[in-house]
């Protein structure tokens, strides 16, 4: 998604400069950032405005949060499975029900 060191306000100001007619190369040189970064911001802005196909910033954030949650749940599940394995070896089953062979 790009470098996170630039605040959204800065990105917006850069995009405003482009919309006012400034060239990407000039803005990049003046602000000492790569022109590829500016192109990425401009493309994402166009996606967010519905002018280009792609995932919006909100959709990307939601997807990132979902992936993070999935990873957390998979980790929890692995811990529970391992705990069940260990407890199954240590604690004998209660006498109420017998396993069929």
Backbone atoms as SQL, in Angstrom:
CREATE TABLE atoms (id INTEGER PRIMARY KEY, chain TEXT, resi INTEGER, resn TEXT, atom TEXT, x REAL, y REAL, z REAL);
INSERT INTO atoms VALUES
  (1, 'A', 1, 'UNK', 'N', 0.818, -1.175, 0.000),
  (2, 'A', 1, 'UNK', 'CA', 0.000, 0.000, 0.000),
  (3, 'A', 1, 'UNK', 'C', 0.869, 1.248, 0.000),
  (4, 'A', 2, 'UNK', 'N', 2.160, 1.041, 0.095),
  (5, 'A', 2, 'UNK', 'CA', 3.014, 2.208, 0.053),
  (6, 'A', 2, 'UNK', 'C', 3.584, 2.554, 1.414),
  (7, 'A', 3, 'UNK', 'N', 4.421, 3.542, 1.409),
  (8, 'A', 3, 'UNK', 'CA', 5.062, 3.979, 2.650),
  (9, 'A', 3, 'UNK', 'C', 4.036, 4.640, 3.554),
  (10, 'A', 4, 'UNK', 'N', 4.081, 4.318, 4.819),
  (11, 'A', 4, 'UNK', 'CA', 3.109, 4.842, 5.765),
  (12, 'A', 4, 'UNK', 'C', 3.613, 6.113, 6.444),
  (13, 'A', 5, 'UNK', 'N', 4.775, 6.600, 6.052),
  (14, 'A', 5, 'UNK', 'CA', 5.343, 7.765, 6.700),
  (15, 'A', 5, 'UNK', 'C', 4.689, 9.082, 6.306),
  (16, 'A', 6, 'UNK', 'N', 3.861, 9.075, 5.276),
  (17, 'A', 6, 'UNK', 'CA', 3.222, 10.306, 4.823),
  (18, 'A', 6, 'UNK', 'C', 1.792, 10.375, 5.343),
  (19, 'A', 7, 'UNK', 'N', 1.464, 11.410, 6.077),
  (20, 'A', 7, 'UNK', 'CA', 0.098, 11.532, 6.602),
  (21, 'A', 7, 'UNK', 'C', -0.904, 11.799, 5.476),
  (22, 'A', 8, 'UNK', 'N', -2.162, 11.433, 5.686),
  (23, 'A', 8, 'UNK', 'CA', -3.191, 11.634, 4.661),
  (24, 'A', 8, 'UNK', 'C', -3.316, 13.096, 4.210),
  (25, 'A', 9, 'UNK', 'N', -3.106, 14.036, 5.123),
  (26, 'A', 9, 'UNK', 'CA', -3.214, 15.453, 4.767),
  (27, 'A', 9, 'UNK', 'C', -2.147, 15.835, 3.737),
  (28, 'A', 10, 'UNK', 'N', -0.949, 15.290, 3.912),
  (29, 'A', 10, 'UNK', 'CA', 0.132, 15.557, 2.975),
  (30, 'A', 10, 'UNK', 'C', -0.202, 14.980, 1.600),
  (31, 'A', 11, 'UNK', 'N', -0.695, 13.749, 1.602),
  (32, 'A', 11, 'UNK', 'CA', -1.079, 13.122, 0.337),
  (33, 'A', 11, 'UNK', 'C', -2.138, 13.959, -0.375),
  (34, 'A', 12, 'UNK', 'N', -3.122, 14.433, 0.394),
  (35, 'A', 12, 'UNK', 'CA', -4.195, 15.233, -0.197),
  (36, 'A', 12, 'UNK', 'C', -3.638, 16.517, -0.814),
  (37, 'A', 13, 'UNK', 'N', -2.686, 17.160, -0.123),
  (38, 'A', 13, 'UNK', 'CA', -2.092, 18.391, -0.652),
  (39, 'A', 13, 'UNK', 'C', -1.324, 18.120, -1.943),
  (40, 'A', 14, 'UNK', 'N', -0.622, 16.989, -1.988),
  (41, 'A', 14, 'UNK', 'CA', 0.100, 16.610, -3.208),
  (42, 'A', 14, 'UNK', 'C', -0.890, 16.414, -4.350),
  (43, 'A', 15, 'UNK', 'N', -1.991, 15.724, -4.087),
  (44, 'A', 15, 'UNK', 'CA', -3.001, 15.498, -5.124),
  (45, 'A', 15, 'UNK', 'C', -3.649, 16.811, -5.559),
  (46, 'A', 16, 'UNK', 'N', -3.836, 17.714, -4.619),
  (47, 'A', 16, 'UNK', 'CA', -4.385, 19.032, -4.963),
  (48, 'A', 16, 'UNK', 'C', -3.438, 19.798, -5.889),
  (49, 'A', 17, 'UNK', 'N', -2.131, 19.672, -5.644),
  (50, 'A', 17, 'UNK', 'CA', -1.155, 20.315, -6.521),
  (51, 'A', 17, 'UNK', 'C', -1.259, 19.767, -7.945),
  (52, 'A', 18, 'UNK', 'N', -1.450, 18.457, -8.056),
  (53, 'A', 18, 'UNK', 'CA', -1.591, 17.848, -9.380),
  (54, 'A', 18, 'UNK', 'C', -2.863, 18.330, -10.068),
  (55, 'A', 19, 'UNK', 'N', -3.939, 18.415, -9.296),
  (56, 'A', 19, 'UNK', 'CA', -5.212, 18.860, -9.863),
  (57, 'A', 19, 'UNK', 'C', -5.152, 20.328, -10.300),
  (58, 'A', 20, 'UNK', 'N', -4.261, 21.078, -9.681),
  (59, 'A', 20, 'UNK', 'CA', -4.129, 22.488, -10.061),
  (60, 'A', 20, 'UNK', 'C', -3.273, 22.663, -11.319),
  (61, 'A', 21, 'UNK', 'N', -2.762, 21.561, -11.853),
  (62, 'A', 21, 'UNK', 'CA', -2.013, 21.636, -13.096),
  (63, 'A', 21, 'UNK', 'C', -0.525, 21.378, -12.990),
  (64, 'A', 22, 'UNK', 'N', -0.018, 21.183, -11.786),
  (65, 'A', 22, 'UNK', 'CA', 1.414, 20.896, -11.623),
  (66, 'A', 22, 'UNK', 'C', 1.735, 19.515, -12.171),
  (67, 'A', 23, 'UNK', 'N', 2.946, 19.342, -12.654),
  (68, 'A', 23, 'UNK', 'CA', 3.389, 18.055, -13.192),
  (69, 'A', 23, 'UNK', 'C', 3.936, 17.189, -12.070),
  (70, 'A', 24, 'UNK', 'N', 3.733, 15.875, -12.230),
  (71, 'A', 24, 'UNK', 'CA', 4.179, 14.921, -11.211),
  (72, 'A', 24, 'UNK', 'C', 5.670, 15.073, -10.949),
  (73, 'A', 25, 'UNK', 'N', 6.456, 15.150, -11.985),
  (74, 'A', 25, 'UNK', 'CA', 7.912, 15.250, -11.822),
  (75, 'A', 25, 'UNK', 'C', 8.303, 16.494, -11.034),
  (76, 'A', 26, 'UNK', 'N', 7.626, 17.620, -11.289),
  (77, 'A', 26, 'UNK', 'CA', 7.938, 18.861, -10.571),
  (78, 'A', 26, 'UNK', 'C', 7.589, 18.753, -9.088),
  (79, 'A', 27, 'UNK', 'N', 6.411, 18.216, -8.806),
  (80, 'A', 27, 'UNK', 'CA', 5.975, 18.064, -7.408),
  (81, 'A', 27, 'UNK', 'C', 6.905, 17.103, -6.681),
  (82, 'A', 28, 'UNK', 'N', 7.244, 15.994, -7.334),
  (83, 'A', 28, 'UNK', 'CA', 8.130, 15.001, -6.721),
  (84, 'A', 28, 'UNK', 'C', 9.486, 15.614, -6.395),
  (85, 'A', 29, 'UNK', 'N', 10.028, 16.366, -7.342),
  (86, 'A', 29, 'UNK', 'CA', 11.331, 16.999, -7.128),
  (87, 'A', 29, 'UNK', 'C', 11.254, 18.032, -5.995),
  (88, 'A', 30, 'UNK', 'N', 10.229, 18.882, -6.019),
  (89, 'A', 30, 'UNK', 'CA', 10.097, 19.935, -5.008),
  (90, 'A', 30, 'UNK', 'C', 9.910, 19.371, -3.598),
  (91, 'A', 31, 'UNK', 'N', 9.171, 18.268, -3.492),
  (92, 'A', 31, 'UNK', 'CA', 8.870, 17.699, -2.167),
  (93, 'A', 31, 'UNK', 'C', 9.804, 16.553, -1.787),
  (94, 'A', 32, 'UNK', 'N', 10.723, 16.222, -2.712),
  (95, 'A', 32, 'UNK', 'CA', 11.707, 15.161, -2.475),
  (96, 'A', 32, 'UNK', 'C', 11.052, 13.818, -2.153),
  (97, 'A', 33, 'UNK', 'N', 10.064, 13.464, -2.960),
  (98, 'A', 33, 'UNK', 'CA', 9.462, 12.132, -2.879),
  (99, 'A', 33, 'UNK', 'C', 9.483, 11.544, -4.287),
  (100, 'A', 34, 'UNK', 'N', 9.350, 10.230, -4.364),
  (101, 'A', 34, 'UNK', 'CA', 9.443, 9.613, -5.687),
  (102, 'A', 34, 'UNK', 'C', 8.187, 9.884, -6.503),
  (103, 'A', 35, 'UNK', 'N', 8.394, 10.012, -7.799),
  (104, 'A', 35, 'UNK', 'CA', 7.237, 10.243, -8.662),
  (105, 'A', 35, 'UNK', 'C', 6.337, 9.015, -8.694),
  (106, 'A', 36, 'UNK', 'N', 6.924, 7.828, -8.523),
  (107, 'A', 36, 'UNK', 'CA', 6.105, 6.611, -8.494),
  (108, 'A', 36, 'UNK', 'C', 5.144, 6.628, -7.303),
  (109, 'A', 37, 'UNK', 'N', 5.578, 7.166, -6.183),
  (110, 'A', 37, 'UNK', 'CA', 4.705, 7.303, -5.018),
  (111, 'A', 37, 'UNK', 'C', 3.516, 8.201, -5.355),
  (112, 'A', 38, 'UNK', 'N', 3.787, 9.282, -6.026),
  (113, 'A', 38, 'UNK', 'CA', 2.712, 10.211, -6.393),
  (114, 'A', 38, 'UNK', 'C', 1.749, 9.549, -7.377),
  (115, 'A', 39, 'UNK', 'N', 2.305, 8.817, -8.347),
  (116, 'A', 39, 'UNK', 'CA', 1.441, 8.105, -9.295),
  (117, 'A', 39, 'UNK', 'C', 0.532, 7.106, -8.569),
  (118, 'A', 40, 'UNK', 'N', 1.094, 6.421, -7.577),
  (119, 'A', 40, 'UNK', 'CA', 0.291, 5.458, -6.795),
  (120, 'A', 40, 'UNK', 'C', -0.830, 6.165, -6.042),
  (121, 'A', 41, 'UNK', 'N', -0.511, 7.295, -5.419),
  (122, 'A', 41, 'UNK', 'CA', -1.522, 8.057, -4.686),
  (123, 'A', 41, 'UNK', 'C', -2.614, 8.543, -5.629),
  (124, 'A', 42, 'UNK', 'N', -2.194, 9.014, -6.805),
  (125, 'A', 42, 'UNK', 'CA', -3.169, 9.525, -7.764),
  (126, 'A', 42, 'UNK', 'C', -4.079, 8.400, -8.251),
  (127, 'A', 43, 'UNK', 'N', -3.494, 7.240, -8.522),
  (128, 'A', 43, 'UNK', 'CA', -4.310, 6.109, -8.976),
  (129, 'A', 43, 'UNK', 'C', -5.308, 5.694, -7.889),
  (130, 'A', 44, 'UNK', 'N', -4.847, 5.608, -6.633),
  (131, 'A', 44, 'UNK', 'CA', -5.743, 5.230, -5.549),
  (132, 'A', 44, 'UNK', 'C', -6.841, 6.268, -5.366),
  (133, 'A', 45, 'UNK', 'N', -6.515, 7.529, -5.523),
  (134, 'A', 45, 'UNK', 'CA', -7.519, 8.588, -5.421),
  (135, 'A', 45, 'UNK', 'C', -8.575, 8.427, -6.515),
  (136, 'A', 46, 'UNK', 'N', -8.139, 8.091, -7.720),
  (137, 'A', 46, 'UNK', 'CA', -9.084, 7.875, -8.827),
  (138, 'A', 46, 'UNK', 'C', -9.968, 6.658, -8.556),
  (139, 'A', 47, 'UNK', 'N', -9.406, 5.628, -7.959),
  (140, 'A', 47, 'UNK', 'CA', -10.203, 4.447, -7.592),
  (141, 'A', 47, 'UNK', 'C', -11.234, 4.827, -6.532),
  (142, 'A', 48, 'UNK', 'N', -10.787, 5.578, -5.521),
  (143, 'A', 48, 'UNK', 'CA', -11.693, 5.996, -4.445),
  (144, 'A', 48, 'UNK', 'C', -12.842, 6.847, -4.966),
  (145, 'A', 49, 'UNK', 'N', -12.570, 7.613, -6.020),
  (146, 'A', 49, 'UNK', 'CA', -13.607, 8.464, -6.611),
  (147, 'A', 49, 'UNK', 'C', -14.476, 7.715, -7.626),
  (148, 'A', 50, 'UNK', 'N', -14.149, 6.442, -7.876),
  (149, 'A', 50, 'UNK', 'CA', -14.934, 5.650, -8.811),
  (150, 'A', 50, 'UNK', 'C', -14.584, 5.877, -10.271),
  (151, 'A', 51, 'UNK', 'N', -13.457, 6.497, -10.528),
  (152, 'A', 51, 'UNK', 'CA', -13.047, 6.789, -11.902),
  (153, 'A', 51, 'UNK', 'C', -12.247, 5.650, -12.532),
  (154, 'A', 52, 'UNK', 'N', -11.705, 4.758, -11.699),
  (155, 'A', 52, 'UNK', 'CA', -10.948, 3.600, -12.170),
  (156, 'A', 52, 'UNK', 'C', -11.406, 2.382, -11.380),
  (157, 'A', 53, 'UNK', 'N', -11.315, 1.206, -11.990),
  (158, 'A', 53, 'UNK', 'CA', -11.663, -0.008, -11.254),
  (159, 'A', 53, 'UNK', 'C', -10.570, -0.363, -10.239),
  (160, 'A', 54, 'UNK', 'N', -10.962, -1.004, -9.175),
  (161, 'A', 54, 'UNK', 'CA', -10.007, -1.435, -8.158),
  (162, 'A', 54, 'UNK', 'C', -10.617, -1.341, -6.772),
  (163, 'A', 55, 'UNK', 'N', -9.860, -1.785, -5.789),
  (164, 'A', 55, 'UNK', 'CA', -10.310, -1.731, -4.402),
  (165, 'A', 55, 'UNK', 'C', -10.130, -0.323, -3.856),
  (166, 'A', 56, 'UNK', 'N', -11.180, 0.200, -3.249),
  (167, 'A', 56, 'UNK', 'CA', -11.084, 1.514, -2.628),
  (168, 'A', 56, 'UNK', 'C', -10.233, 1.423, -1.363),
  (169, 'A', 57, 'UNK', 'N', -9.841, 2.573, -0.854),
  (170, 'A', 57, 'UNK', 'CA', -9.049, 2.599, 0.381),
  (171, 'A', 57, 'UNK', 'C', -9.812, 1.936, 1.526),
  (172, 'A', 58, 'UNK', 'N', -11.125, 2.195, 1.603),
  (173, 'A', 58, 'UNK', 'CA', -11.945, 1.598, 2.664),
  (174, 'A', 58, 'UNK', 'C', -11.994, 0.082, 2.509),
  (175, 'A', 59, 'UNK', 'N', -12.127, -0.386, 1.278),
  (176, 'A', 59, 'UNK', 'CA', -12.159, -1.832, 1.042),
  (177, 'A', 59, 'UNK', 'C', -10.817, -2.473, 1.368),
  (178, 'A', 60, 'UNK', 'N', -9.728, -1.785, 1.034),
  (179, 'A', 60, 'UNK', 'CA', -8.395, -2.303, 1.368),
  (180, 'A', 60, 'UNK', 'C', -8.218, -2.395, 2.882),
  (181, 'A', 61, 'UNK', 'N', -8.659, -1.369, 3.597),
  (182, 'A', 61, 'UNK', 'CA', -8.546, -1.368, 5.056),
  (183, 'A', 61, 'UNK', 'C', -9.368, -2.502, 5.657),
  (184, 'A', 62, 'UNK', 'N', -10.573, -2.700, 5.126),
  (185, 'A', 62, 'UNK', 'CA', -11.434, -3.779, 5.612),
  (186, 'A', 62, 'UNK', 'C', -10.803, -5.137, 5.331),
  (187, 'A', 63, 'UNK', 'N', -10.240, -5.307, 4.159),
  (188, 'A', 63, 'UNK', 'CA', -9.587, -6.562, 3.801),
  (189, 'A', 63, 'UNK', 'C', -8.378, -6.825, 4.692),
  (190, 'A', 64, 'UNK', 'N', -7.596, -5.793, 4.956),
  (191, 'A', 64, 'UNK', 'CA', -6.439, -5.933, 5.832),
  (192, 'A', 64, 'UNK', 'C', -6.865, -6.339, 7.243),
  (193, 'A', 65, 'UNK', 'N', -7.917, -5.701, 7.758),
  (194, 'A', 65, 'UNK', 'CA', -8.421, -6.039, 9.096),
  (195, 'A', 65, 'UNK', 'C', -8.945, -7.474, 9.123),
  (196, 'A', 66, 'UNK', 'N', -9.629, -7.886, 8.066),
  (197, 'A', 66, 'UNK', 'CA', -10.162, -9.247, 8.001),
  (198, 'A', 66, 'UNK', 'C', -9.027, -10.273, 7.969),
  (199, 'A', 67, 'UNK', 'N', -8.000, -9.993, 7.182),
  (200, 'A', 67, 'UNK', 'CA', -6.857, -10.921, 7.120),
  (201, 'A', 67, 'UNK', 'C', -6.154, -11.025, 8.468),
  (202, 'A', 68, 'UNK', 'N', -6.021, -9.893, 9.148),
  (203, 'A', 68, 'UNK', 'CA', -5.394, -9.897, 10.469),
  (204, 'A', 68, 'UNK', 'C', -6.223, -10.735, 11.441),
  (205, 'A', 69, 'UNK', 'N', -7.542, -10.563, 11.398),
  (206, 'A', 69, 'UNK', 'CA', -8.425, -11.317, 12.295),
  (207, 'A', 69, 'UNK', 'C', -8.374, -12.805, 11.981),
  (208, 'A', 70, 'UNK', 'N', -8.322, -13.156, 10.704),
  (209, 'A', 70, 'UNK', 'CA', -8.222, -14.558, 10.309),
  (210, 'A', 70, 'UNK', 'C', -6.942, -15.173, 10.860),
  (211, 'A', 71, 'UNK', 'N', -5.839, -14.440, 10.760),
  (212, 'A', 71, 'UNK', 'CA', -4.568, -14.919, 11.296),
  (213, 'A', 71, 'UNK', 'C', -4.661, -15.143, 12.799),
  (214, 'A', 72, 'UNK', 'N', -5.284, -14.200, 13.509),
  (215, 'A', 72, 'UNK', 'CA', -5.461, -14.349, 14.957),
  (216, 'A', 72, 'UNK', 'C', -6.293, -15.590, 15.280),
  (217, 'A', 73, 'UNK', 'N', -7.380, -15.787, 14.541),
  (218, 'A', 73, 'UNK', 'CA', -8.250, -16.933, 14.796),
  (219, 'A', 73, 'UNK', 'C', -7.551, -18.251, 14.469),
  (220, 'A', 74, 'UNK', 'N', -6.766, -18.266, 13.397),
  (221, 'A', 74, 'UNK', 'CA', -6.018, -19.482, 13.060),
  (222, 'A', 74, 'UNK', 'C', -5.004, -19.815, 14.141),
  (223, 'A', 75, 'UNK', 'N', -4.377, -18.775, 14.703),
  (224, 'A', 75, 'UNK', 'CA', -3.416, -18.984, 15.783),
  (225, 'A', 75, 'UNK', 'C', -4.122, -19.533, 17.021),
  (226, 'A', 76, 'UNK', 'N', -5.259, -18.928, 17.357),
  (227, 'A', 76, 'UNK', 'CA', -6.048, -19.422, 18.496),
  (228, 'A', 76, 'UNK', 'C', -6.449, -20.872, 18.292),
  (229, 'A', 77, 'UNK', 'N', -6.924, -21.195, 17.107),
  (230, 'A', 77, 'UNK', 'CA', -7.356, -22.562, 16.808),
  (231, 'A', 77, 'UNK', 'C', -6.196, -23.541, 16.947),
  (232, 'A', 78, 'UNK', 'N', -5.032, -23.176, 16.464),
  (233, 'A', 78, 'UNK', 'CA', -3.858, -24.037, 16.583),
  (234, 'A', 78, 'UNK', 'C', -3.510, -24.269, 18.053),
  (235, 'A', 79, 'UNK', 'N', -3.628, -23.221, 18.861),
  (236, 'A', 79, 'UNK', 'CA', -3.347, -23.348, 20.296),
  (237, 'A', 79, 'UNK', 'C', -4.355, -24.299, 20.945),
  (238, 'A', 80, 'UNK', 'N', -5.627, -24.122, 20.605),
  (239, 'A', 80, 'UNK', 'CA', -6.659, -25.001, 21.180),
  (240, 'A', 80, 'UNK', 'C', -6.467, -26.450, 20.741),
  (241, 'A', 81, 'UNK', 'N', -6.133, -26.652, 19.490),
  (242, 'A', 81, 'UNK', 'CA', -5.896, -28.028, 19.014),
  (243, 'A', 81, 'UNK', 'C', -4.720, -28.655, 19.741),
  (244, 'A', 82, 'UNK', 'N', -3.652, -27.900, 19.893),
  (245, 'A', 82, 'UNK', 'CA', -2.472, -28.429, 20.586),
  (246, 'A', 82, 'UNK', 'C', -2.796, -28.714, 22.050),
  (247, 'A', 83, 'UNK', 'N', -3.558, -27.830, 22.684),
  (248, 'A', 83, 'UNK', 'CA', -3.946, -28.051, 24.081),
  (249, 'A', 83, 'UNK', 'C', -4.798, -29.310, 24.195),
  (250, 'A', 84, 'UNK', 'N', -5.706, -29.516, 23.250),
  (251, 'A', 84, 'UNK', 'CA', -6.539, -30.723, 23.263),
  (252, 'A', 84, 'UNK', 'C', -5.688, -31.973, 23.115),
  (253, 'A', 85, 'UNK', 'N', -4.708, -31.921, 22.235),
  (254, 'A', 85, 'UNK', 'CA', -3.807, -33.065, 22.065),
  (255, 'A', 85, 'UNK', 'C', -3.087, -33.381, 23.365),
  (256, 'A', 86, 'UNK', 'N', -2.543, -32.340, 23.991),
  (257, 'A', 86, 'UNK', 'CA', -1.785, -32.547, 25.224),
  (258, 'A', 86, 'UNK', 'C', -2.683, -33.023, 26.357),
  (259, 'A', 87, 'UNK', 'N', -3.862, -32.443, 26.482),
  (260, 'A', 87, 'UNK', 'CA', -4.775, -32.859, 27.552),
  (261, 'A', 87, 'UNK', 'C', -5.303, -34.266, 27.310),
  (262, 'A', 88, 'UNK', 'N', -5.505, -34.622, 26.066),
  (263, 'A', 88, 'UNK', 'CA', -5.967, -35.964, 25.742),
  (264, 'A', 88, 'UNK', 'C', -4.964, -37.022, 26.144),
  (265, 'A', 89, 'UNK', 'N', -3.691, -36.701, 26.126),
  (266, 'A', 89, 'UNK', 'CA', -2.644, -37.645, 26.521),
  (267, 'A', 89, 'UNK', 'C', -2.483, -37.706, 28.036),
  (268, 'A', 90, 'UNK', 'N', -2.802, -36.604, 28.714),
  (269, 'A', 90, 'UNK', 'CA', -2.575, -36.516, 30.158),
  (270, 'A', 90, 'UNK', 'C', -3.811, -36.922, 30.947),
  (271, 'A', 91, 'UNK', 'N', -4.963, -36.472, 30.555),
  (272, 'A', 91, 'UNK', 'CA', -6.187, -36.701, 31.310),
  (273, 'A', 91, 'UNK', 'C', -6.965, -37.846, 30.659),
  (274, 'A', 92, 'UNK', 'N', -7.161, -38.936, 31.397),
  (275, 'A', 92, 'UNK', 'CA', -7.943, -40.030, 30.819),
  (276, 'A', 92, 'UNK', 'C', -9.413, -39.617, 30.715),
  (277, 'A', 93, 'UNK', 'N', -10.125, -40.149, 29.720),
  (278, 'A', 93, 'UNK', 'CA', -11.545, -39.791, 29.588),
  (279, 'A', 93, 'UNK', 'C', -12.325, -40.275, 30.795),
  (280, 'A', 94, 'UNK', 'N', -13.415, -39.568, 31.122),
  (281, 'A', 94, 'UNK', 'CA', -14.266, -39.966, 32.247),
  (282, 'A', 94, 'UNK', 'C', -14.985, -41.251, 31.908),
  (283, 'A', 95, 'UNK', 'N', -15.366, -41.989, 32.914),
  (284, 'A', 95, 'UNK', 'CA', -15.945, -43.303, 32.725),
  (285, 'A', 95, 'UNK', 'C', -17.343, -43.333, 32.132),
  (286, 'A', 96, 'UNK', 'N', -18.016, -42.198, 31.981),
  (287, 'A', 96, 'UNK', 'CA', -19.397, -42.158, 31.510),
  (288, 'A', 96, 'UNK', 'C', -19.602, -42.739, 30.126),
  (289, 'A', 97, 'UNK', 'N', -18.719, -42.507, 29.211),
  (290, 'A', 97, 'UNK', 'CA', -18.878, -43.035, 27.865),
  (291, 'A', 97, 'UNK', 'C', -17.608, -43.747, 27.461),
  (292, 'A', 98, 'UNK', 'N', -17.797, -44.862, 26.784),
  (293, 'A', 98, 'UNK', 'CA', -16.654, -45.651, 26.347),
  (294, 'A', 98, 'UNK', 'C', -16.458, -45.480, 24.847),
  (295, 'A', 99, 'UNK', 'N', -15.233, -45.503, 24.445),
  (296, 'A', 99, 'UNK', 'CA', -14.928, -45.413, 23.035),
  (297, 'A', 99, 'UNK', 'C', -15.164, -46.763, 22.370),
  (298, 'A', 100, 'UNK', 'N', -15.727, -46.713, 21.170),
  (299, 'A', 100, 'UNK', 'CA', -15.912, -47.969, 20.432),
  (300, 'A', 100, 'UNK', 'C', -14.633, -48.269, 19.676),
  (301, 'A', 101, 'UNK', 'N', -14.391, -49.543, 19.525),
  (302, 'A', 101, 'UNK', 'CA', -13.138, -49.948, 18.856),
  (303, 'A', 101, 'UNK', 'C', -13.407, -50.479, 17.506);
